[in-house]
């Protein structure tokens, strides 16, 4: 059995994180699923970086068959209420305050939940897109995801009252033969296939997002990873690039990360208490210097 990880940072770890940020006033911040777990959104992996239950759908499975799209949209219908109603937690608010202090060149997230923006962060680079909308793969029209929920529920009464364990990113852990009768939404403009405006596993992050994030990394003094195991290359590559640029990398994360061997600092603590303490200390220091 894995030992429980500490939620509160130790005094030494908190002091080390504060010192890291003080010495590197322009941070490139990369966040992952671990920052949103306190908002009720489950993460993908456990403390060892292994999948929790089944992996999410791939692009190939979604595009490969109507049955694949039925399964995705059925589970999305059940998982949307949690994702759509989630609220930012103290970690999101702390990073918004860090941004207000002018301490970030960019806030880049692997999450698709929009919680950074709801907390007040500006100019967030969403590497993997956003669950808030769906796009037509034929004509490119954008559709509001909240609006699609009413359509899904009204046409799929057989699954309307199902309660299933939540999974990451608006998904649930649920399988049913009723998927075969599920009505999937199509584009109201052209009747084309609708896909959530997110980067599925097996899909490439749009080049413009990667380029914008890499430019922000180049302008930074250091990189801070928050709540990510970095097991997916789309996030891990920024640690690799930071090393090539001779920029130190710190991580605030419970459990193993793919970049452990290259970290200048690792703090194993809950994102919310550690970031709250950090930002409060920074604000106190700024007030004392005035």
C-alpha angles and dihedrals in degrees: 000000000000115000116245113264118231117259098197116059115241115249089252093050092047091050091048092052091048091050091049092053093044091053092046107042095173107063131186102211122199119186133193141183094294092073092060101046091091086059089060097259110129121230126234100238143039127236090281093053094253124137116269103226115319125358117249123263118286127225089245092056092047095049096035100072146004087238090059091053091046090055093047097048094043091055091041090054090055095043100042098083091062094044095042095048098042116124130210115265130214092278092058091047091048092054090048088055090048088055091050088055089058093242099130133072087194143347107221120184135192088199125100098199099096092226095132090059092045088054091054104262114149130215095012114181107220103201094188099036129239136295089213092088144029126214132213111241090207107045101012096237116157122229127195109245094212089057092050090057093071090051092050095048095046093053100039105051093152091072099030097103099039115125113203134174109269122245133191122299101010095312129122135208101248139122126187141164085230088077087081090068097041116126112224122206121251133194114289090211104049108359092247129146116286120216126181109257092249135106107254123209106277092032126105124243108245110266094233091061093048092048093049091050094047091051089053090050090052090054093049131092094217145349126249119196116201123192101343133120087201090219090137113076094224088073101027093059090069089061089051091049091046089056091050088051092049091243117144120238126214125186132203104194141129107238138354124345128194089236098052093118093056100043121118089198135011124189115190103201141105113291095229101052093040095049093042091054092045096051093043090053092048091050092048090051092050092049092049093052093056 
